[in-house]
């Protein structure tokens, strides 16, 4: 089975074309090697996927020609313990990081504020 079709059937991507695009951009690797969307997937292979800047490493446990319900799709792969731990750490780090918008004290400057700032720069 093709890797793009397997990723679609395992519900990593919503469409096969999205899966193909991610593979072409190098965000999907098999056994730490870049592949083409037509690469054949075999049971036991290690697949590395980067989704939303979060890496996942899964082992292929099954192959299905059809996209089925989520519980069936989850039986097609098993995420490695290191990947689960690393993903949990990244999610926790994101949760604890400060919101960038909170660093702004008064929000975006108004037209009047901008003019006052501009006067200060022109005086220098």
VMD Tcl script that draws the C-alpha trace (Angstrom):
set ca {
  {0.00 0.00 0.00}
  {1.20 3.54 -0.78}
  {2.33 5.71 2.14}
  {-0.02 8.56 1.22}
  {-2.99 6.21 1.15}
  {-1.95 4.59 4.46}
  {-1.62 7.99 6.18}
  {-5.10 8.89 4.92}
  {-6.57 5.53 6.05}
  {-4.88 5.85 9.47}
  {-6.47 9.32 9.79}
  {-3.29 11.35 10.08}
  {-4.50 13.55 7.22}
  {-7.99 14.40 6.02}
  {-7.27 13.80 2.32}
  {-4.74 11.86 0.29}
  {-3.62 15.04 -1.43}
  {-2.79 16.62 1.96}
  {-0.81 13.50 2.86}
  {1.05 13.67 -0.48}
  {1.89 17.34 0.03}
  {3.28 16.68 3.52}
  {5.39 13.81 2.18}
  {6.73 16.00 -0.65}
  {7.66 18.71 1.88}
  {9.70 16.19 3.88}
  {7.45 16.11 6.93}
  {6.96 12.34 6.67}
  {9.87 9.90 6.79}
  {10.12 6.12 6.87}
  {13.02 4.70 8.89}
  {14.57 8.21 8.91}
  {14.62 8.46 5.10}
  {12.64 10.84 2.92}
  {10.24 8.99 0.66}
  {7.88 9.67 -2.22}
  {4.09 9.44 -1.86}
  {4.15 6.20 -3.87}
  {6.48 4.42 -1.41}
  {5.12 1.04 -0.32}
  {4.39 0.72 3.42}
  {5.13 -2.54 5.20}
  {4.14 -3.75 8.65}
  {6.83 -2.99 11.23}
  {8.19 0.13 9.53}
  {8.91 3.21 11.64}
  {7.18 6.35 10.33}
  {8.06 9.86 11.54}
  {5.37 12.49 11.01}
  {5.47 16.21 11.85}
  {1.99 17.72 12.29}
  {1.51 21.29 13.53}
  {5.21 21.41 14.53}
  {4.72 18.38 16.80}
  {6.70 15.28 15.78}
  {5.24 11.78 16.13}
  {6.90 8.43 15.57}
  {4.67 5.44 14.91}
  {5.16 1.79 14.05}
  {2.94 0.33 11.32}
  {0.79 -2.46 12.83}
  {-1.69 -2.99 10.03}
  {-2.64 -2.01 6.51}
  {-6.11 -1.07 5.33}
  {-7.24 -0.11 1.85}
  {-10.21 1.85 3.23}
  {-10.58 4.78 5.56}
  {-12.72 3.53 8.41}
  {-13.85 4.84 11.78}
  {-11.26 6.27 14.18}
  {-11.13 3.20 16.49}
  {-10.31 1.00 13.49}
  {-7.73 3.51 12.21}
  {-5.97 3.56 15.60}
  {-5.33 -0.17 15.29}
  {-3.23 0.43 12.16}
  {-0.35 1.97 14.13}
  {1.24 2.23 17.55}
  {3.04 5.35 18.74}
  {6.43 4.73 20.33}
  {6.80 5.48 24.07}
  {9.56 8.04 23.37}
  {7.26 9.83 20.93}
  {4.40 9.90 23.44}
  {6.68 11.31 26.14}
  {8.22 13.93 23.84}
  {4.80 15.01 22.53}
  {3.45 15.34 26.09}
  {6.45 17.51 27.05}
  {5.93 19.78 24.02}
  {2.23 20.17 24.75}
  {2.95 20.97 28.41}
  {5.63 23.49 27.43}
  {3.16 25.18 25.05}
  {0.52 25.26 27.77}
  {2.87 26.90 30.26}
  {4.40 29.43 27.86}
  {3.07 32.98 28.17}
  {0.58 34.30 25.66}
  {2.42 36.81 23.40}
  {-0.58 39.16 23.30}
  {-0.42 39.58 27.08}
  {2.94 41.37 26.80}
  {1.19 44.34 25.17}
  {0.19 46.74 27.92}
  {-2.34 48.91 26.15}
  {-2.87 47.09 22.88}
  {-2.37 48.62 19.49}
  {-1.58 52.35 19.45}
  {-4.35 54.68 18.33}
  {-3.90 57.24 15.59}
  {-3.29 59.90 18.22}
  {-0.67 57.74 20.00}
  {1.07 57.10 16.68}
  {1.27 60.82 15.93}
  {2.76 61.48 19.39}
  {5.33 58.77 18.83}
  {6.15 60.20 15.42}
  {6.68 63.70 16.96}
  {9.13 62.19 19.43}
  {11.09 60.52 16.65}
  {11.14 63.71 14.54}
  {12.50 65.72 17.51}
  {15.57 63.49 17.74}
}
mol new
graphics top color blue
foreach p $ca { graphics top sphere $p radius 0.5 }
foreach p [lrange $ca 0 end-1] q [lrange $ca 1 end] { graphics top cylinder $p $q radius 0.2 }
display resetview
